[in-house]
Amino acid sequence: MYVKSCKLAGFVFLSVVAGPMAANAADLYRNPPAPPPVSYVPPVATPNTWAGFYLGVNGGYGWGGGADTFTDGVDTFTRAKPEGGFGGGQIGYNFQSGSFVYGVETDFQGGDITGSVTGDGYTSRERMDWFGTARGRLGLSFGQTLVYGTGGFAYGDVKQHAVVGPNAFDNVGTRTGYTVGGGLEFKLTPAWSLKAEYQYLDFGSEKLSDGAGNLTNDLDTNFHTARIGLNYRFGGGGGYEPLK
């Protein structure tokens, strides 16, 4: 009876000890659990927008578009036609609603737009050393391309000088007027864009005086400008949005 009791106790002990070990050993040969599914994150892309703050540089060529002659009240003379290069910078801000782009821009240029003509007993000289504008812009976006019109306030340093015999006529100083024009801008990257632009600047008409009461006729003073420029748009064109 004692022997049977010992055998029974040993069997129970082995069952208790060996059972979990056998279960753990069986677990070693089971396939590992499948990894959790990987969630798909859609790619992102920079939206094609012209909105935001930008600044840039530009350079171009200007030429006078006023009348071809002037008179001292007696005789008529050939008038100087100033022309030459200029360069400067611009700063602006765009808003965008759909394909419509609108905003404001101001620029300032330094240059050497000069002209001189000498005839029989007279000399005519005209010059503009610097000018600037403050304008609105309105355009249409076609993806990477922006077509726009622009217009607003213009100012510039105008020097007009004519000598007829003993009389020297002058009109020198800062003139104000208006500008209109348009351009084409193309994105090289989301942040950088290249533009080509035309502006017409009109500073009105004034007489030249010799200081002794002698005057020329009214001389219209206006300029045509053609320029190319490079703009940097802060923020690289805007934030991010999922691809549709």
Buried (B, 14 or more C-beta within 10 A) or exposed (E): EEEEEEEEEEEEEEEEEEEEEEEEEEEEEEEEEEEEEEEEEEEEEBEEBBBBEBBBBBBBBBBBBBBEEBBBEEEEBEBBBBBBEBEBBBBBBBEBEEEEBBBBBBBBBEBBBBBEBEEEEBBBBBBBBBBBBBBBBEBEBEEBEBEBBBBBBBBBBBBBBBBBEEBBBBBEEEBEBBBBBBBBBBBEEBBBBBBBBBBBBBBEEBBBBBEEEBBBBEBEBBBBBBBEBBBBBEBEBBEEEEEE
